[in-house]
Amino acid sequence: MRRHNLDNATAPDFEHLGLDRLHPVMKRYESPDDEDAFCEQMLLLGAKWWSSYSRFSLLKGAELHEEDCIFLLEEGEEPAPELKERLWVRVAWSSSGGLVVSEFDTTLYGYDPDSDNFVPDDENKLRLCRDMDEKAAVLKEKFEAKTFAGVEECQGNAFINLQNWREAGKLSTIQESIVKDQ
């Protein structure tokens, strides 16, 4: 089973997904096609694609500084996070067309300490946005976002183009967790 996770979704994200932001549905769609379509919409908002629940749990644990997870990574019992797994990604879809994308590295285990491309401190401003246009403006102003006419133009490291990668057979670079789903 594949997993998708959209960290810190904003009110405009919920609206874009057609979800009630105060009472979101907390279960999967019954139809696999509907579930796939919903997951693709999440990816278009900057969600991460996880190869397994165990991989998600491992890296979420490392992010929260859980000793067991960090030990597995430090001892090489689990592969270090790839950039795609570490990235902070936020996306806005402009009412005038196109999308605005911001990507930064995080300090999740395995990051490059010499990098100067870490998430700015203003992330809370995104939570105050009322709509996608406002979110796009904040991403451009505070988060060095780039504007693209369409998804096919996005050349970043996020999973926004996952559907195109899948069709092109480029998923082999994404790490599979050694620990199997339980």
CYANA upper distance limits for C-alpha pairs under 8 A (distance plus 0.5 A):
  1 MET  CA     51 SER  CA      8.41
  1 MET  CA     52 SER  CA      7.18
  2 ARG  CA     49 TRP  CA      7.86
  2 ARG  CA     50 TRP  CA      6.77
  2 ARG  CA     51 SER  CA      6.18
  2 ARG  CA     52 SER  CA      6.38
  2 ARG  CA     53 TYR  CA      8.23
  3 ARG  CA     49 TRP  CA      6.37
  3 ARG  CA     50 TRP  CA      5.51
  3 ARG  CA     51 SER  CA      7.18
  3 ARG  CA     52 SER  CA      6.85
  3 ARG  CA     53 TYR  CA      7.11
  4 HIS  CA     39 CYS  CA      7.00
  4 HIS  CA     42 MET  CA      7.93
  4 HIS  CA     43 LEU  CA      8.04
  4 HIS  CA     47 ALA  CA      6.73
  4 HIS  CA     48 LYS  CA      5.97
  4 HIS  CA     49 TRP  CA      5.12
  4 HIS  CA     50 TRP  CA      6.50
  5 ASN  CA     42 MET  CA      8.24
  5 ASN  CA     47 ALA  CA      5.69
  5 ASN  CA     48 LYS  CA      5.76
  5 ASN  CA     49 TRP  CA      7.24
  5 ASN  CA     50 TRP  CA      8.33
  6 LEU  CA     42 MET  CA      7.09
  6 LEU  CA     43 LEU  CA      8.35
  6 LEU  CA     45 LEU  CA      8.08
  6 LEU  CA     46 GLY  CA      7.22
  6 LEU  CA     47 ALA  CA      4.66
  6 LEU  CA     48 LYS  CA      6.96
  7 ASP  CA     47 ALA  CA      7.46
  9 ALA  CA     13 ASP  CA      6.29
  9 ALA  CA     14 PHE  CA      7.47
 10 THR  CA     14 PHE  CA      6.98
 10 THR  CA    126 LEU  CA      7.63
 10 THR  CA    127 ARG  CA      5.96
 10 THR  CA    129 CYS  CA      8.06
 11 ALA  CA     15 GLU  CA      6.77
 11 ALA  CA     21 ARG  CA      6.74
 11 ALA  CA    127 ARG  CA      7.86
 11 ALA  CA    129 CYS  CA      7.83
 11 ALA  CA    130 ARG  CA      7.11
 11 ALA  CA    131 ASP  CA      7.78
 12 PRO  CA     16 HIS  CA      6.52
 12 PRO  CA    129 CYS  CA      7.73
 12 PRO  CA    130 ARG  CA      6.81
 12 PRO  CA    131 ASP  CA      5.34
 12 PRO  CA    132 MET  CA      5.96
 12 PRO  CA    135 LYS  CA      8.19
 13 ASP  CA     17 LEU  CA      6.71
 13 ASP  CA     45 LEU  CA      7.57
 13 ASP  CA    132 MET  CA      8.25
 14 PHE  CA     18 GLY  CA      6.65
 14 PHE  CA     19 LEU  CA      5.52
 14 PHE  CA     20 ASP  CA      7.07
 14 PHE  CA     21 ARG  CA      6.03
 15 GLU  CA     19 LEU  CA      6.33
 15 GLU  CA     20 ASP  CA      7.69
 15 GLU  CA     21 ARG  CA      7.89
 17 LEU  CA     38 PHE  CA      8.03
 17 LEU  CA     41 GLN  CA      7.31
 17 LEU  CA     42 MET  CA      7.91
 19 LEU  CA     23 HIS  CA      8.44
 19 LEU  CA     24 PRO  CA      6.15
 19 LEU  CA     25 VAL  CA      7.79
 20 ASP  CA     24 PRO  CA      5.52
 20 ASP  CA     25 VAL  CA      8.33
 28 ARG  CA     35 GLU  CA      7.03
 29 TYR  CA     34 ASP  CA      6.62
 29 TYR  CA     35 GLU  CA      5.58
 30 GLU  CA     34 ASP  CA      8.05
 30 GLU  CA     35 GLU  CA      7.88
 31 SER  CA     35 GLU  CA      6.74
 32 PRO  CA     36 ASP  CA      6.54
 33 ASP  CA     37 ALA  CA      6.67
 34 ASP  CA     38 PHE  CA      6.68
 35 GLU  CA     39 CYS  CA      6.65
 36 ASP  CA     40 GLU  CA      6.65
 37 ALA  CA     41 GLN  CA      6.85
 38 PHE  CA     42 MET  CA      6.87
 39 CYS  CA     43 LEU  CA      6.78
 40 GLU  CA     44 LEU  CA      6.81
 40 GLU  CA    163 GLN  CA      7.98
 41 GLN  CA     45 LEU  CA      7.18
 42 MET  CA     46 GLY  CA      7.19
 42 MET  CA     47 ALA  CA      5.90
 43 LEU  CA     47 ALA  CA      5.00
 43 LEU  CA     48 LYS  CA      7.13
 43 LEU  CA     49 TRP  CA      8.03
 43 LEU  CA    159 PHE  CA      6.64
 43 LEU  CA    160 ILE  CA      5.69
 43 LEU  CA    161 ASN  CA      8.45
 43 LEU  CA    162 LEU  CA      8.04
 44 LEU  CA     91 VAL  CA      7.85
 44 LEU  CA    151 VAL  CA      8.42
 44 LEU  CA    159 PHE  CA      8.44
 44 LEU  CA    160 ILE  CA      5.55
 44 LEU  CA    161 ASN  CA      8.37
 45 LEU  CA     90 ARG  CA      7.10
 45 LEU  CA     91 VAL  CA      5.48
 45 LEU  CA     92 ALA  CA      7.39
 45 LEU  CA    160 ILE  CA      7.87
 46 GLY  CA     89 VAL  CA      5.74
 46 GLY  CA     90 ARG  CA      5.89
 46 GLY  CA     91 VAL  CA      6.20
 46 GLY  CA    158 ALA  CA      7.23
 46 GLY  CA    159 PHE  CA      7.24
 46 GLY  CA    160 ILE  CA      6.56
 47 ALA  CA     89 VAL  CA      8.04
 47 ALA  CA    159 PHE  CA      7.50
 47 ALA  CA    160 ILE  CA      8.21
 48 LYS  CA     84 LYS  CA      8.36
 48 LYS  CA     85 GLU  CA      7.53
 48 LYS  CA    158 ALA  CA      8.05
 48 LYS  CA    159 PHE  CA      6.62
 49 TRP  CA    159 PHE  CA      7.18
 50 TRP  CA     55 ARG  CA      7.20
 50 TRP  CA     56 PHE  CA      6.53
 51 SER  CA     55 ARG  CA      7.20
 51 SER  CA     56 PHE  CA      8.42
 51 SER  CA    174 ILE  CA      8.16
 51 SER  CA    175 GLN  CA      7.83
 51 SER  CA    176 GLU  CA      6.39
 51 SER  CA    177 SER  CA      7.95
 52 SER  CA     56 PHE  CA      7.01
 52 SER  CA    176 GLU  CA      7.87
 52 SER  CA    177 SER  CA      7.58
 52 SER  CA    180 LYS  CA      8.40
 52 SER  CA    181 ASP  CA      7.11
 53 TYR  CA     57 SER  CA      6.57
 53 TYR  CA    181 ASP  CA      6.66
 54 SER  CA     58 LEU  CA      6.50
 54 SER  CA    177 SER  CA      7.27
 54 SER  CA    179 VAL  CA      6.89
 54 SER  CA    180 LYS  CA      6.96
 54 SER  CA    181 ASP  CA      5.89
 54 SER  CA    182 GLN  CA      8.33
 55 ARG  CA     59 LEU  CA      6.78
 55 ARG  CA    176 GLU  CA      7.75
 55 ARG  CA    177 SER  CA      5.69
 55 ARG  CA    179 VAL  CA      8.15
 56 PHE  CA     60 LYS  CA      6.41
 57 SER  CA     61 GLY  CA      6.36
 58 LEU  CA     62 ALA  CA      6.75
 58 LEU  CA     69 CYS  CA      6.01
 59 LEU  CA     63 GLU  CA      6.57
 59 LEU  CA     69 CYS  CA      7.74
 59 LEU  CA     81 PRO  CA      7.86
 59 LEU  CA    108 LEU  CA      8.44
 60 LYS  CA     64 LEU  CA      6.78
 61 GLY  CA     65 HIS  CA      6.69
 61 GLY  CA     66 GLU  CA      5.64
 61 GLY  CA     69 CYS  CA      6.21
 61 GLY  CA     70 ILE  CA      8.26
 62 ALA  CA     66 GLU  CA      6.03
 62 ALA  CA     67 GLU  CA      8.03
 62 ALA  CA     69 CYS  CA      5.79
 62 ALA  CA     70 ILE  CA      5.83
 62 ALA  CA    108 LEU  CA      7.48
 62 ALA  CA    109 TYR  CA      7.22
 63 GLU  CA    108 LEU  CA      6.03
 63 GLU  CA    109 TYR  CA      7.84
 65 HIS  CA     69 CYS  CA      8.26
 65 HIS  CA     70 ILE  CA      7.43
 66 GLU  CA     70 ILE  CA      6.89
 67 GLU  CA     71 PHE  CA      6.47
 68 ASP  CA     72 LEU  CA      6.90
 69 CYS  CA     73 LEU  CA      7.03
 70 ILE  CA     74 GLU  CA      6.52
 70 ILE  CA    109 TYR  CA      8.09
 71 PHE  CA     75 GLU  CA      6.44
 72 LEU  CA     76 GLY  CA      6.72
 72 LEU  CA     77 GLU  CA      5.51
 72 LEU  CA     78 GLU  CA      6.10
 73 LEU  CA     77 GLU  CA      6.57
 73 LEU  CA     78 GLU  CA      5.63
 73 LEU  CA     79 PRO  CA      6.92
 73 LEU  CA     80 ALA  CA      6.39
 73 LEU  CA    109 TYR  CA      8.40
 76 GLY  CA     80 ALA  CA      8.12
 77 GLU  CA    178 ILE  CA      8.15
 78 GLU  CA    177 SER  CA      7.10
 78 GLU  CA    178 ILE  CA      6.62
 78 GLU  CA    179 VAL  CA      8.30
 79 PRO  CA    175 GLN  CA      7.68
 79 PRO  CA    177 SER  CA      7.70
 79 PRO  CA    178 ILE  CA      8.45
 80 ALA  CA    109 TYR  CA      7.71
 80 ALA  CA    110 GLY  CA      6.46
 81 PRO  CA     85 GLU  CA      6.27
 81 PRO  CA     86 ARG  CA      6.90
 81 PRO  CA    108 LEU  CA      8.37
 81 PRO  CA    109 TYR  CA      7.43
 81 PRO  CA    110 GLY  CA      6.69
 81 PRO  CA    175 GLN  CA      8.43
 82 GLU  CA     86 ARG  CA      6.97
 82 GLU  CA    110 GLY  CA      8.43
 82 GLU  CA    174 ILE  CA      8.12
 82 GLU  CA    175 GLN  CA      7.90
 83 LEU  CA     87 LEU  CA      6.46
 83 LEU  CA    105 ASP  CA      7.77
 83 LEU  CA    111 TYR  CA      8.42
 83 LEU  CA    157 ASN  CA      7.78
 84 LYS  CA    157 ASN  CA      6.22
 84 LYS  CA    158 ALA  CA      6.29
 84 LYS  CA    159 PHE  CA      7.71
 86 ARG  CA    105 ASP  CA      6.75
 86 ARG  CA    106 THR  CA      6.31
 86 ARG  CA    107 THR  CA      8.26
 86 ARG  CA    108 LEU  CA      6.54
 86 ARG  CA    111 TYR  CA      8.31
 87 LEU  CA    103 GLU  CA      7.07
 87 LEU  CA    104 PHE  CA      6.28
 87 LEU  CA    105 ASP  CA      5.32
 87 LEU  CA    106 THR  CA      6.45
 87 LEU  CA    157 ASN  CA      8.31
 87 LEU  CA    158 ALA  CA      7.58
 88 TRP  CA    103 GLU  CA      6.15
 88 TRP  CA    104 PHE  CA      5.69
 88 TRP  CA    105 ASP  CA      6.55
 88 TRP  CA    106 THR  CA      6.88
 88 TRP  CA    119 VAL  CA      7.57
 89 VAL  CA    101 VAL  CA      7.71
 89 VAL  CA    102 SER  CA      6.20
 89 VAL  CA    103 GLU  CA      5.13
 89 VAL  CA    104 PHE  CA      7.19
 89 VAL  CA    158 ALA  CA      7.22
 90 ARG  CA    101 VAL  CA      6.45
 90 ARG  CA    102 SER  CA      5.88
 90 ARG  CA    103 GLU  CA      7.30
 90 ARG  CA    139 LEU  CA      8.31
 91 VAL  CA     99 LEU  CA      7.34
 91 VAL  CA    100 VAL  CA      6.09
 91 VAL  CA    101 VAL  CA      5.14
 91 VAL  CA    102 SER  CA      7.02
 91 VAL  CA    136 ALA  CA      8.06
 92 ALA  CA     99 LEU  CA      6.16
 92 ALA  CA    100 VAL  CA      5.66
 92 ALA  CA    101 VAL  CA      7.23
 92 ALA  CA    132 MET  CA      5.91
 92 ALA  CA    133 ASP  CA      7.74
 92 ALA  CA    135 LYS  CA      6.51
 92 ALA  CA    136 ALA  CA      5.59
 92 ALA  CA    139 LEU  CA      8.46
 93 TRP  CA     97 GLY  CA      7.50
 93 TRP  CA     98 GLY  CA      6.58
 93 TRP  CA     99 LEU  CA      4.94
 93 TRP  CA    100 VAL  CA      6.86
 93 TRP  CA    132 MET  CA      6.31
 93 TRP  CA    133 ASP  CA      7.70
 93 TRP  CA    136 ALA  CA      7.59
 94 SER  CA     98 GLY  CA      6.34
 94 SER  CA     99 LEU  CA      6.36
 94 SER  CA    100 VAL  CA      7.85
 94 SER  CA    132 MET  CA      6.52
 94 SER  CA    133 ASP  CA      5.76
 94 SER  CA    136 ALA  CA      7.12
 95 SER  CA    132 MET  CA      7.90
 95 SER  CA    133 ASP  CA      6.97
 97 GLY  CA    149 ALA  CA      7.40
 98 GLY  CA    147 THR  CA      7.58
 98 GLY  CA    148 PHE  CA      6.08
 98 GLY  CA    149 ALA  CA      4.74
 98 GLY  CA    150 GLY  CA      5.82
 99 LEU  CA    136 ALA  CA      8.46
 99 LEU  CA    147 THR  CA      6.28
 99 LEU  CA    148 PHE  CA      5.88
 99 LEU  CA    149 ALA  CA      6.96
 99 LEU  CA    150 GLY  CA      7.03
 99 LEU  CA    151 VAL  CA      8.05
100 VAL  CA    136 ALA  CA      6.35
100 VAL  CA    139 LEU  CA      7.81
100 VAL  CA    140 LYS  CA      8.04
100 VAL  CA    145 ALA  CA      6.55
100 VAL  CA    146 LYS  CA      6.05
100 VAL  CA    147 THR  CA      4.93
100 VAL  CA    148 PHE  CA      6.80
101 VAL  CA    139 LEU  CA      7.97
101 VAL  CA    145 ALA  CA      5.59
101 VAL  CA    146 LYS  CA      5.87
101 VAL  CA    147 THR  CA      6.96
101 VAL  CA    148 PHE  CA      8.37
102 SER  CA    139 LEU  CA      7.03
102 SER  CA    140 LYS  CA      8.48
102 SER  CA    143 PHE  CA      6.61
102 SER  CA    144 GLU  CA      6.80
102 SER  CA    145 ALA  CA      4.71
102 SER  CA    146 LYS  CA      6.97
103 GLU  CA    145 ALA  CA      7.95
103 GLU  CA    156 GLY  CA      8.14
103 GLU  CA    157 ASN  CA      8.32
103 GLU  CA    158 ALA  CA      7.93
104 PHE  CA    117 ASN  CA      6.15
104 PHE  CA    118 PHE  CA      5.69
104 PHE  CA    119 VAL  CA      5.81
105 ASP  CA    111 TYR  CA      7.93
105 ASP  CA    117 ASN  CA      6.48
105 ASP  CA    118 PHE  CA      5.53
105 ASP  CA    119 VAL  CA      7.15
106 THR  CA    111 TYR  CA      7.45
106 THR  CA    118 PHE  CA      6.29
106 THR  CA    119 VAL  CA      7.09
107 THR  CA    111 TYR  CA      6.13
107 THR  CA    118 PHE  CA      8.23
119 VAL  CA    123 GLU  CA      8.38
119 VAL  CA    143 PHE  CA      8.40
120 PRO  CA    142 LYS  CA      8.27
120 PRO  CA    143 PHE  CA      7.38
122 ASP  CA    126 LEU  CA      8.42
122 ASP  CA    142 LYS  CA      7.70
123 GLU  CA    127 ARG  CA      8.01
124 ASN  CA    128 LEU  CA      7.56
125 LYS  CA    129 CYS  CA      7.53
125 LYS  CA    138 VAL  CA      7.92
126 LEU  CA    135 LYS  CA      6.70
126 LEU  CA    138 VAL  CA      7.32
126 LEU  CA    139 LEU  CA      8.25
129 CYS  CA    134 GLU  CA      6.14
129 CYS  CA    135 LYS  CA      5.91
130 ARG  CA    134 GLU  CA      7.02
130 ARG  CA    135 LYS  CA      8.03
131 ASP  CA    135 LYS  CA      6.78
132 MET  CA    136 ALA  CA      6.46
133 ASP  CA    137 ALA  CA      6.74
134 GLU  CA    138 VAL  CA      6.79
135 LYS  CA    139 LEU  CA      6.60
136 ALA  CA    140 LYS  CA      6.71
137 ALA  CA    141 GLU  CA      6.54
138 VAL  CA    142 LYS  CA      6.19
138 VAL  CA    143 PHE  CA      7.69
139 LEU  CA    143 PHE  CA      5.25
139 LEU  CA    144 GLU  CA      7.08
139 LEU  CA    145 ALA  CA      5.85
140 LYS  CA    144 GLU  CA      5.87
140 LYS  CA    145 ALA  CA      5.11
140 LYS  CA    146 LYS  CA      7.52
141 GLU  CA    145 ALA  CA      8.27
148 PHE  CA    153 GLU  CA      6.62
148 PHE  CA    154 CYS  CA      7.07
149 ALA  CA    153 GLU  CA      7.41
150 GLY  CA    154 CYS  CA      7.78
151 VAL  CA    160 ILE  CA      7.52
151 VAL  CA    161 ASN  CA      7.05
152 GLU  CA    161 ASN  CA      7.45
152 GLU  CA    164 ASN  CA      8.41
154 CYS  CA    160 ILE  CA      8.07
154 CYS  CA    161 ASN  CA      7.71
161 ASN  CA    165 TRP  CA      6.76
162 LEU  CA    166 ARG  CA      6.53
163 GLN  CA    167 GLU  CA      6.83
164 ASN  CA    168 ALA  CA      6.66
165 TRP  CA    169 GLY  CA      6.43
165 TRP  CA    170 LYS  CA      5.47
165 TRP  CA    171 LEU  CA      6.72
166 ARG  CA    170 LYS  CA      6.63
166 ARG  CA    171 LEU  CA      6.56
